[in-house]
Amino acid sequence: QRIHSLIKRSDNMSDVRIALYDLSGGMIRSLSVPLLGKQIDGIWHTGVLAYGKEWFFGGGIQCMTHEKFCASHGGRRPEKYIDIGRTEILEDLFKEFLEEISPRYTQSTYNLFKHNCNNFSQEVCMFLVSTGIPQYILDLPNEVLNTEMGQMLMPIIERATADMQTGLPFNFHPEAQSNQNQMKGNNQTNLGKNEQKVKRPSKSEAKKVDMEKFPLLKKNVHPLLSSERKSCNLIIDKIVEKSKNILSESELYTLRSLKVTLLHGKIHSDFLPSDSYKILVRVMGSIKELKFKVLSLFRIMALFVAKDREIREFLLPLLKNIEEGKESNQSVIAMLLCTTSNLFSTKIGSDVLLEEETLQFFIPAVINNFFQPKVEVSQFASALIFNFGLKLTEADDGGVDYLSENLLHIFLGSFEALDKDADDLSLHRRLMAIGVVLVKFHKQCLELIFELELDQKLSLIANESSRDGCAKPLAMELL
């Protein structure tokens, strides 16, 4: 009878949702295919959203508002929300349930494989709505963490998990807890205060080492560009000849002006004729046989200054076809990668590429292209990831003193692609990407190298007796 008296009426029902967070910060999404041979979208942490709060298993059962949880964990937001159902169970009864199961959910009982936040969310959802969380979340430990490569990622995952375990357990008896706090003195009583124990490295901890100690790296610290432009003369003549029936006289004149700019203009500073990208995108869409010629022209055009709007509207959507599966022609992929690298030659192009939304797409897509069969694709992808790493470390000179998720992707993705069977130029460019991040965030990178035993990959390249070229000496310098 007491249980039934605590059942809510339908007008007081509470929605139950899952907040799904990726503990890897997107890293596993970009590295899972080369590391594990299959696509894994995240290392999942879940919290249950009900009664206007977020309930989760960290250092015991914990509870706070959803926004406070996100703010207390560095602004981390869920990858998505999953609707589980609606419950008629009163919050008071729910709290009694949590108190009953709390001895099984403590800091000492936490186990990343067998007894984690997702097991807690499963039990809570079954109690509230008799429906569990998606099975793929529960299956994650067996699918990923039990693999050899999954074990390599364990230190990073455990560090992220530790962040979720800060704070005091949910207070089932506020008055008793208050008395305990008074006896103990000014104890920290919420996650926000307790989070001080898990903080970003200080500037002194993240101090970069002197680039002078890396002479081979230093002489290459500039964007890698493809600046040959003599071929644009014949390319534009061919495009003009084939496009006379679809372009107006003014548009043909723009293309002729473009030829003069590309042949005789000053790269990095001279502006392209207005609407050049717009006209050529229309040509490429109308005359399929000109696609590769237009893309070859874009490679040269990227070395010159264009309006921000033109890059975003006409060029950027094309470049995003480097995503695995969207473009099957290896030569086209190579040209798209090369064009993207050349955009780093101007401030406007760099600013567009370094926007967070663009970075989140490009970096995983470029890393995936390390493993394409055509060697030119691998080489241009490696050059592009170095350019991203170089520009991001330069941008972080504005006081940022910790390794960002984007730089972490570049650092680990480049390390994982240090395959002794790769061509020397690709290896050299990946080592350069590793080097610029290592120099800027020396202490944090060293921790990752030794935790994941990545120094063994450097040793394989540095000690390979049959290898000639520039990769081996650079590997020895970094080692």
C-alpha positions in Angstrom: 0.0 0.0 0.0 2.8 2.4 0.9 4.5 1.8 -2.5 1.2 2.4 -4.3 0.7 5.6 -2.4 4.0 6.9 -3.7 3.1 6.3 -7.3 2.7 9.6 -9.2 -0.5 10.5 -11.0 -0.1 10.9 -14.8 0.0 14.7 -14.6 3.1 14.5 -12.5 5.0 12.0 -14.7 8.7 12.6 -15.3 10.6 12.1 -18.5 13.6 9.8 -18.3 16.5 10.4 -20.7 20.1 9.3 -21.1 22.8 11.9 -21.5 25.5 10.1 -23.6 29.1 11.5 -23.3 32.2 10.4 -25.2 35.1 10.0 -22.7 37.6 9.9 -25.5 36.6 13.4 -26.7 36.1 12.2 -30.3 39.5 10.5 -30.4 38.1 6.9 -30.7 35.9 7.9 -33.6 38.8 9.0 -35.7 41.2 6.3 -34.6 39.0 3.2 -34.3 39.2 2.1 -37.9 43.0 2.1 -38.2 43.4 0.8 -34.6 40.6 -1.7 -34.2 39.5 -2.4 -37.8 36.0 -1.2 -37.3 34.1 2.0 -36.6 33.5 2.9 -32.9 31.8 6.2 -32.3 32.7 6.7 -28.6 33.9 5.5 -25.2 30.6 6.1 -23.5 29.7 7.6 -20.1 26.0 7.9 -19.3 24.0 9.9 -16.8 20.2 9.5 -16.2 18.2 12.7 -16.6 15.0 12.6 -14.4 13.2 14.9 -12.0 15.1 17.9 -13.4 18.5 16.5 -12.4 21.3 14.3 -13.7 22.0 11.0 -11.7 25.2 9.2 -12.4 27.8 6.8 -10.8 31.1 8.4 -10.2 32.7 8.5 -6.7 29.4 6.9 -5.5 25.9 7.8 -6.7 25.9 11.5 -7.5 23.3 14.0 -8.5 23.2 17.6 -9.7 21.5 19.7 -12.4 22.5 18.7 -15.9 23.9 22.2 -16.7 26.0 22.1 -13.5 27.3 18.7 -14.4 28.4 20.0 -17.8 30.0 23.1 -16.3 31.8 21.1 -13.6 33.4 18.9 -16.3 35.1 21.6 -18.4 32.0 22.4 -20.4 31.7 18.8 -21.7 28.4 18.3 -23.5 26.7 15.0 -24.4 27.1 13.6 -27.8 23.4 13.0 -27.8 20.3 12.4 -25.6 18.4 9.2 -25.7 14.7 9.1 -24.7 14.0 6.1 -22.5 10.4 6.8 -21.4 8.3 8.4 -18.7 8.0 7.3 -15.1 5.1 7.7 -12.6 7.4 6.9 -9.7 7.7 9.7 -7.2 11.2 11.2 -6.7 11.0 10.2 -3.0 10.6 6.6 -3.8 13.4 6.8 -6.4 15.7 8.2 -3.7 14.8 5.3 -1.4 15.7 3.0 -4.2 19.1 4.7 -4.7 19.8 4.5 -1.0 19.1 0.8 -1.1 21.5 0.1 -4.0 24.1 2.7 -2.9 26.4 0.1 -1.1 26.9 -1.5 -4.5 27.8 1.8 -6.1 30.8 3.2 -4.3 34.2 4.4 -5.4 35.7 1.1 -4.3 33.2 -1.0 -6.3 33.7 0.9 -9.5 35.1 -1.3 -12.3 35.6 0.1 -15.8 34.8 -3.3 -17.4 32.1 -4.9 -15.2 30.6 -2.2 -12.9 30.6 1.3 -14.3 28.4 4.3 -14.9 26.5 2.5 -17.7 25.6 -0.4 -15.5 24.2 2.1 -13.0 22.2 3.8 -15.7 20.8 0.5 -16.8 19.6 -0.4 -13.3 18.1 3.0 -12.8 16.2 3.0 -16.1 14.9 -0.5 -15.5 13.5 0.7 -12.1 11.9 3.8 -13.4 10.4 2.7 -16.7 11.2 -1.1 -17.1 13.3 -0.3 -20.2 17.1 -0.5 -20.3 19.7 1.7 -22.1 20.8 0.7 -25.6 22.8 -2.5 -25.7 25.7 -1.1 -27.7 26.6 1.0 -24.7 26.7 -1.9 -22.4 28.6 -4.0 -24.9 31.4 -1.5 -25.2 33.9 -3.0 -22.8 33.9 -6.4 -24.5 33.9 -4.7 -28.0 36.8 -2.3 -27.4 38.5 -2.2 -24.1 39.3 -6.0 -24.1 41.1 -5.7 -27.4 44.9 -5.2 -27.5 44.5 -1.7 -29.0 41.8 -0.9 -26.6 44.3 -1.6 -23.8 46.6 1.0 -25.3 43.9 3.6 -24.8 43.2 2.6 -21.2 45.4 5.3 -19.5 43.6 8.0 -21.4 40.1 6.5 -20.7 40.9 6.0 -17.0 42.1 9.6 -16.8 38.8 10.8 -18.3 36.8 8.4 -16.0 38.6 9.7 -13.0 37.2 13.2 -13.9 33.7 11.7 -13.7 34.4 10.2 -10.2 35.3 13.5 -8.5 32.9 14.9 -5.9 30.9 13.5 -3.0 28.2 10.8 -3.2 24.6 11.8 -3.3 23.4 13.0 0.1 20.6 10.7 1.2 20.4 12.3 4.7 21.1 16.0 4.4 20.9 16.8 8.1 23.2 14.0 9.1 25.7 15.0 6.4 25.5 18.6 7.5 26.5 17.6 11.0 29.4 15.5 9.7 30.6 18.4 7.7 30.6 20.7 10.8 32.6 18.1 12.7 35.1 17.8 9.9 35.4 21.5 9.3 35.1 23.2 6.0 34.9 20.1 3.9 34.1 20.5 0.2 30.5 19.5 -0.3 29.9 19.7 -4.1 31.4 18.6 -7.3 32.3 22.1 -8.4 34.6 22.6 -5.4 36.0 19.1 -5.4 36.9 19.4 -9.1 40.0 21.5 -8.0 41.7 18.1 -7.4 41.5 17.2 -11.1 42.6 20.3 -13.0 44.4 21.3 -16.1 48.2 21.3 -16.0 49.6 24.7 -15.0 51.6 26.8 -17.4 54.8 25.7 -15.7 53.8 22.1 -16.1 53.0 22.6 -19.8 56.1 24.6 -20.5 57.4 24.0 -24.0 61.0 23.0 -24.7 63.3 25.1 -26.9 63.0 24.4 -30.6 66.7 24.9 -30.8 67.1 21.4 -29.4 65.4 20.0 -32.5 67.4 21.4 -35.5 66.0 19.0 -38.0 62.4 19.9 -37.0 63.2 23.6 -36.8 64.3 23.9 -40.4 61.0 22.5 -41.6 58.6 24.5 -39.3 56.6 26.2 -42.0 53.4 25.1 -43.8 53.9 22.5 -46.5 52.5 23.9 -49.7 52.3 22.8 -53.4 53.1 26.0 -55.2 53.8 24.8 -58.8 51.6 27.0 -61.1 52.9 26.8 -64.6 50.3 24.2 -65.5 47.4 26.6 -64.9 48.0 28.2 -68.4 46.9 25.1 -70.3 44.2 24.2 -67.7 42.4 27.5 -68.0 42.6 27.5 -71.8 41.0 24.0 -71.9 38.3 25.1 -69.5 37.5 28.2 -71.5 37.4 26.2 -74.7 35.0 23.6 -73.3 32.8 26.1 -71.4 31.9 28.7 -74.1 28.4 27.3 -74.4 27.5 27.6 -70.7 29.4 30.7 -69.6 28.6 34.3 -70.4 31.2 36.7 -71.9 31.8 38.3 -68.5 32.4 34.9 -66.9 34.8 33.9 -69.6 36.6 37.2 -69.1 36.9 36.4 -65.3 38.6 33.1 -66.2 41.1 34.9 -68.5 41.8 37.4 -65.7 42.2 34.5 -63.3 44.9 33.0 -65.6 46.9 36.3 -65.5 46.6 36.3 -61.7 47.7 32.7 -61.2 50.7 33.0 -63.6 52.0 36.4 -62.7 50.4 37.4 -59.3 52.0 37.2 -55.9 51.0 34.2 -54.0 49.8 34.7 -50.3 48.8 38.3 -51.0 47.1 38.9 -54.3 43.4 38.6 -54.6 41.6 36.3 -57.0 39.1 37.8 -59.4 35.7 37.9 -57.8 33.4 34.9 -58.3 36.2 32.7 -59.7 35.3 29.8 -57.4 31.6 30.2 -58.2 32.1 30.0 -61.9 34.4 27.0 -61.8 32.1 25.1 -59.5 29.4 25.6 -62.1 31.7 24.4 -64.9 32.6 21.3 -62.9 29.0 20.5 -62.3 28.0 20.9 -65.9 31.0 19.3 -67.7 32.1 16.1 -65.8 35.2 15.6 -67.9 36.6 18.9 -66.5 36.3 17.9 -62.9 39.9 17.0 -62.3 41.2 20.0 -64.3 39.0 22.3 -62.1 40.3 20.7 -58.9 43.8 21.0 -60.2 43.2 24.7 -60.7 41.7 25.0 -57.2 45.0 23.7 -55.8 46.8 26.8 -57.3 44.0 29.2 -56.5 44.2 28.2 -52.8 47.6 29.9 -52.7 45.9 33.3 -53.4 43.6 35.4 -51.3 39.8 34.9 -51.8 36.8 36.3 -50.1 35.9 34.5 -46.9 32.3 33.9 -48.3 33.6 32.3 -51.5 35.8 29.8 -49.6 32.9 28.8 -47.3 30.2 28.6 -50.0 32.0 27.1 -53.0 35.4 25.5 -51.9 34.8 24.1 -48.4 31.9 21.8 -49.4 34.1 20.3 -52.1 37.0 19.8 -49.8 34.8 17.9 -47.3 34.6 15.1 -49.9 37.9 13.8 -48.5 35.7 12.1 -45.9 36.2 8.3 -46.3 33.6 6.9 -48.7 32.4 10.2 -50.2 35.0 10.1 -53.0 36.5 6.9 -54.4 38.9 8.4 -57.0 42.3 8.4 -55.3 43.7 11.1 -57.6 40.7 13.4 -56.8 41.2 12.7 -53.0 44.9 13.6 -53.4 44.1 16.9 -55.1 41.5 17.8 -52.5 44.0 17.2 -49.7 46.6 19.2 -51.5 44.2 22.1 -52.0 43.3 22.1 -48.4 47.0 22.3 -47.4 47.5 25.3 -49.7 44.7 27.2 -48.0 47.1 27.6 -45.1 49.1 30.0 -47.2 46.7 32.9 -46.5 45.2 34.2 -43.3 41.7 34.0 -44.6 42.1 30.3 -45.6 43.8 29.5 -42.3 41.0 31.1 -40.3 38.3 29.1 -42.1 40.1 25.8 -41.6 40.9 26.5 -37.9 37.2 27.1 -36.9 36.1 24.4 -34.4 33.4 23.0 -36.6 35.7 22.6 -39.5 38.5 21.1 -37.4 36.1 18.4 -35.9 35.4 17.2 -39.4 38.8 17.6 -41.1 41.2 16.1 -38.6 39.6 12.6 -38.3 38.9 12.5 -42.1 42.5 13.4 -42.9 43.9 10.8 -40.4 41.7 8.1 -42.1 43.4 9.0 -45.4 46.8 8.0 -44.0 45.9 4.5 -44.9 44.7 4.9 -48.5 46.4 2.7 -51.1 47.7 5.5 -53.3 51.0 6.8 -52.0 50.2 10.4 -53.0 47.1 10.4 -50.9 49.1 9.3 -47.9 51.7 11.9 -48.5 49.3 14.8 -49.0 47.2 13.7 -45.9 50.4 13.7 -43.9 51.4 17.1 -45.1 47.9 18.4 -44.2 47.9 17.0 -40.7 51.3 18.6 -40.1 49.9 22.0 -41.3 46.9 21.6 -38.9 49.3 20.8 -36.1 51.6 23.6 -36.8 48.9 26.2 -37.1 47.1 25.0 -34.0 50.2 25.1 -31.9 50.9 28.6 -33.1 47.3 29.6 -32.3 47.7 28.2 -28.8 50.5 30.7 -28.1 47.7 32.9 -26.8 47.9 31.5 -23.3 46.4 28.1 -23.7 48.4 25.7 -21.6 46.9 22.3 -22.2 46.8 19.8 -25.0 43.5 20.4 -26.9 41.4 17.5 -28.2 42.3 18.5 -31.8 46.0 18.4 -31.1 45.6 15.1 -29.2 44.0 13.6 -32.3 46.9 14.8 -34.4 49.5 13.6 -32.0 48.1 10.1 -31.4 46.8 9.7 -35.0 50.3 10.5 -36.4 51.9 8.1 -33.9 49.6 5.2 -34.8 50.5 5.7 -38.5 54.2 5.3 -37.9 54.3 2.1 -39.9 57.7 1.0 -41.0 56.2 -0.1 -44.3 55.0 3.4 -45.1 56.9 5.6 -47.6 59.6 7.8 -46.2 58.0 11.1 -47.1 54.7 10.3 -45.4 56.6 9.1 -42.3 58.7 12.3 -42.2 55.6 14.5 -42.4 53.9 12.5 -39.6 57.0 12.8 -37.5 57.0 16.6 -38.1 53.4 16.7 -36.9 54.3 14.8 -33.8 57.3 17.1 -33.3 55.5 20.4 -33.3 53.0 19.2 -30.7 55.7 17.6 -28.6 57.8 20.8 -28.5 54.8 22.9 -27.5 53.3 20.5 -24.9 56.4 18.6 -23.8 55.4 17.2 -20.4 51.9 16.1 -21.4 53.1 14.5 -24.6 55.9 12.6 -22.7 53.3 11.2 -20.3 51.2 9.9 -23.3 54.3 8.5 -25.0 55.3 6.4 -22.0 51.8 5.4 -20.9 51.0 4.1 -24.4 54.5 2.9 -25.1 54.6 5.0 -28.2 58.4 5.4 -27.9 58.6 1.9 -29.4 57.2 3.2 -32.7 59.9 5.9 -32.8 62.5 3.3 -32.1 61.4 1.1 -35.0 61.9 3.9 -37.4 65.1 5.2 -35.8 66.7 1.8 -35.7 65.6 0.5 -39.1 69.0 -0.3 -40.8 67.6 -0.5 -44.3 65.8 2.9 -44.3 67.3 5.8 -46.1 65.9 9.3 -46.3 64.7 12.1 -44.0 62.4 10.1 -41.7 65.0 8.1 -39.8 67.2 11.0 -38.6 64.1 13.0 -37.5 62.8 9.9 -35.6 66.2 9.7 -33.9 66.1 13.4 -33.0 62.6 13.1 -31.4 63.5 9.9 -29.6 
